[in-house]
Amino acid sequence: MLQIAAIHREASMRMSRYLRPLLPRSRSEEHRSATQLELLFDLVFVIAIAAAAHGLGHAISAGHWQDGLIKFLLVFWCVWWPWNLFTWFASSFDNDDVAYRITVMVLMLGALFIAASTRGFFEGHDLRYMFSGYLVMRIVFASMWVRVALAKPCYRTTALIYAGGQVLMQVYWAWLVFWFPREDALFTEFFLLGIGIEMVIPFLGEKAGSTQWHRHHIVERFGLLNIIVLGEVLLGSSEALSQAIHTGFWGRYLLVFACGAVLAFCMWWLYFSVDGHLASEKLEHVFVWAYGHFLIFAGGAAVGSGLVVAVEDISAKGEISSVASMTTAMAVATYVLGLWIVRDQFATKDSRCWIMLFTVPFLLASGWLPGGILLLTLILIVCLVLRLSSHPQPVH
């Protein structure tokens, strides 16, 4: 009997490594930070975000800025939304067993599928390949919520709302993308309706029972993705320097390089200037913070696209076009507006909280004025200096 009991304990220990209950983690954990698996997960999204940004840049250069912008926002949403959902889930339930790791790796494969099909989507109108990757990510992710429902009865309603909502929405997307006529006038309306329903599901789930996400972990995860997005700005800046070295023509290339680098540094500094992110755990505040980051991430990536357009303009025409300046200005303004929405609007006791909002119109206007990118950079520098001018609170 003792031998049988020992064998049973050993089998249980082995099984626990492969499949453990997905139980909620404590919000009071100390030193909670991003895991190595989450960093690998983000690395996949570097590729997807870069594909979206490059697609936008080339579409604008080809004179299709409206079509390119719509496709960029669509691709970026398909990348950001699964990342957003997984990040909050992992903050609450990550148990790091083998089943969890394999599921996350399948999510990565879906993201890679989106990244690989982005170029074809920008060149044509076929959504099927890109949404195949999206559907894989969402269906697999729903299985993680089923595990939560089985492991923790008190979270069952919340988990089933998340899982059931995701499965039903994938049926909706499959109908819209694979069977509904793309040329139909109602396609856009149905698509926007689907996005709206998708973004309501987490609110309904959290209303049924709030998950135990970890504030420090969430703030770090969103900050890390912001750094990834700013990498697109630095990449555009680097492309300008590369062209200057390759052609031996330093003038305007050097201007784009310097302005791009300074824009990236200022955007980073504005984001991490104060430790005011997610200061409240009120549900409405949390959702504004989480969803508002779409503007920050999409705007930041689009700044890199604007710099790419500027470099291509110099190569083709010898000067920076107004389209490149306007694209960059609109992207920076979107980033700053998003940062005000998620953080500064809640800092009611800080008089500096209005500075970034008041700067947005000037950032937008710079794209239509002579010396667009240079003027844009100078305005952002002034915004940063004013934002930090009175008792700055650096993030430690």
ChimeraX attribute file (.defattr): number of C-alpha atoms within 10 A of each C-alpha:
attribute: neighborCount
match mode: 1-to-1
recipient: residues
	/A:1	6
	/A:2	7
	/A:3	8
	/A:4	9
	/A:5	10
	/A:6	11
	/A:7	12
	/A:8	12
	/A:9	12
	/A:10	12
	/A:11	11
	/A:12	11
	/A:13	11
	/A:14	11
	/A:15	13
	/A:16	13
	/A:17	13
	/A:18	14
	/A:19	15
	/A:20	16
	/A:21	15
	/A:22	22
	/A:23	17
	/A:24	20
	/A:25	17
	/A:26	13
	/A:27	16
	/A:28	12
	/A:29	11
	/A:30	9
	/A:31	8
	/A:32	15
	/A:33	16
	/A:34	17
	/A:35	14
	/A:36	9
	/A:37	13
	/A:38	16
	/A:39	14
	/A:40	14
	/A:41	20
	/A:42	18
	/A:43	14
	/A:44	18
	/A:45	23
	/A:46	18
	/A:47	17
	/A:48	24
	/A:49	27
	/A:50	23
	/A:51	22
	/A:52	29
	/A:53	30
	/A:54	24
	/A:55	24
	/A:56	31
	/A:57	28
	/A:58	20
	/A:59	22
	/A:60	22
	/A:61	22
	/A:62	11
	/A:63	11
	/A:64	13
	/A:65	18
	/A:66	12
	/A:67	13
	/A:68	23
	/A:69	21
	/A:70	13
	/A:71	21
	/A:72	28
	/A:73	18
	/A:74	16
	/A:75	26
	/A:76	22
	/A:77	16
	/A:78	20
	/A:79	22
	/A:80	21
	/A:81	18
	/A:82	17
	/A:83	21
	/A:84	17
	/A:85	16
	/A:86	21
	/A:87	20
	/A:88	20
	/A:89	18
	/A:90	22
	/A:91	25
	/A:92	22
	/A:93	21
	/A:94	18
	/A:95	19
	/A:96	18
	/A:97	16
	/A:98	15
	/A:99	15
	/A:100	19
	/A:101	16
	/A:102	13
	/A:103	16
	/A:104	23
	/A:105	17
	/A:106	15
	/A:107	26
	/A:108	22
	/A:109	18
	/A:110	25
	/A:111	26
	/A:112	21
	/A:113	20
	/A:114	30
	/A:115	24
	/A:116	17
	/A:117	21
	/A:118	26
	/A:119	16
	/A:120	15
	/A:121	20
	/A:122	24
	/A:123	12
	/A:124	9
	/A:125	11
	/A:126	16
	/A:127	20
	/A:128	15
	/A:129	17
	/A:130	24
	/A:131	22
	/A:132	18
	/A:133	23
	/A:134	24
	/A:135	21
	/A:136	18
	/A:137	25
	/A:138	21
	/A:139	19
	/A:140	18
	/A:141	23
	/A:142	19
	/A:143	17
	/A:144	21
	/A:145	24
	/A:146	18
	/A:147	20
	/A:148	22
	/A:149	22
	/A:150	15
	/A:151	16
	/A:152	15
	/A:153	11
	/A:154	11
	/A:155	20
	/A:156	19
	/A:157	16
	/A:158	24
	/A:159	28
	/A:160	19
	/A:161	22
	/A:162	24
	/A:163	26
	/A:164	18
	/A:165	19
	/A:166	24
	/A:167	19
	/A:168	13
	/A:169	20
	/A:170	20
	/A:171	12
	/A:172	14
	/A:173	21
	/A:174	16
	/A:175	12
	/A:176	16
	/A:177	19
	/A:178	15
	/A:179	10
	/A:180	14
	/A:181	12
	/A:182	15
	/A:183	9
	/A:184	9
	/A:185	9
	/A:186	11
	/A:187	15
	/A:188	12
	/A:189	10
	/A:190	15
	/A:191	15
	/A:192	11
	/A:193	11
	/A:194	17
	/A:195	16
	/A:196	11
	/A:197	13
	/A:198	18
	/A:199	14
	/A:200	12
	/A:201	18
	/A:202	20
	/A:203	18
	/A:204	15
	/A:205	20
	/A:206	16
	/A:207	12
	/A:208	15
	/A:209	15
	/A:210	15
	/A:211	20
	/A:212	16
	/A:213	21
	/A:214	20
	/A:215	19
	/A:216	19
	/A:217	22
	/A:218	22
	/A:219	16
	/A:220	15
	/A:221	21
	/A:222	18
	/A:223	16
	/A:224	15
	/A:225	19
	/A:226	21
	/A:227	17
	/A:228	21
	/A:229	26
	/A:230	25
	/A:231	18
	/A:232	26
	/A:233	30
	/A:234	22
	/A:235	20
	/A:236	26
	/A:237	27
	/A:238	21
	/A:239	19
	/A:240	28
	/A:241	22
	/A:242	16
	/A:243	19
	/A:244	19
	/A:245	13
	/A:246	10
	/A:247	11
	/A:248	10
	/A:249	14
	/A:250	15
	/A:251	12
	/A:252	19
	/A:253	29
	/A:254	19
	/A:255	16
	/A:256	25
	/A:257	26
	/A:258	18
	/A:259	20
	/A:260	28
	/A:261	20
	/A:262	19
	/A:263	26
	/A:264	25
	/A:265	15
	/A:266	20
	/A:267	25
	/A:268	16
	/A:269	14
	/A:270	20
	/A:271	21
	/A:272	17
	/A:273	17
	/A:274	17
	/A:275	14
	/A:276	17
	/A:277	23
	/A:278	20
	/A:279	14
	/A:280	13
	/A:281	11
	/A:282	9
	/A:283	13
	/A:284	10
	/A:285	15
	/A:286	16
	/A:287	17
	/A:288	14
	/A:289	20
	/A:290	17
	/A:291	17
	/A:292	19
	/A:293	22
	/A:294	20
	/A:295	20
	/A:296	27
	/A:297	25
	/A:298	25
	/A:299	27
	/A:300	31
	/A:301	29
	/A:302	34
	/A:303	33
	/A:304	31
	/A:305	31
	/A:306	32
	/A:307	31
	/A:308	29
	/A:309	28
	/A:310	30
	/A:311	30
	/A:312	23
	/A:313	18
	/A:314	18
	/A:315	18
	/A:316	10
	/A:317	10
	/A:318	15
	/A:319	15
	/A:320	23
	/A:321	17
	/A:322	18
	/A:323	20
	/A:324	25
	/A:325	28
	/A:326	22
	/A:327	27
	/A:328	31
	/A:329	30
	/A:330	23
	/A:331	26
	/A:332	30
	/A:333	28
	/A:334	24
	/A:335	27
	/A:336	25
	/A:337	22
	/A:338	24
	/A:339	24
	/A:340	22
	/A:341	20
	/A:342	23
	/A:343	22
	/A:344	22
	/A:345	14
	/A:346	17
	/A:347	15
	/A:348	10
	/A:349	7
	/A:350	11
	/A:351	11
	/A:352	16
	/A:353	17
	/A:354	15
	/A:355	15
	/A:356	24
	/A:357	20
	/A:358	12
	/A:359	18
	/A:360	22
	/A:361	14
	/A:362	16
	/A:363	28
	/A:364	22
	/A:365	16
	/A:366	23
	/A:367	23
	/A:368	15
	/A:369	14
	/A:370	11
	/A:371	13
	/A:372	24
	/A:373	30
	/A:374	18
	/A:375	20
	/A:376	26
	/A:377	23
	/A:378	17
	/A:379	17
	/A:380	24
	/A:381	18
	/A:382	13
	/A:383	22
	/A:384	19
	/A:385	13
	/A:386	13
	/A:387	20
	/A:388	17
	/A:389	10
	/A:390	11
	/A:391	7
	/A:392	10
	/A:393	12
	/A:394	11
	/A:395	10
	/A:396	6
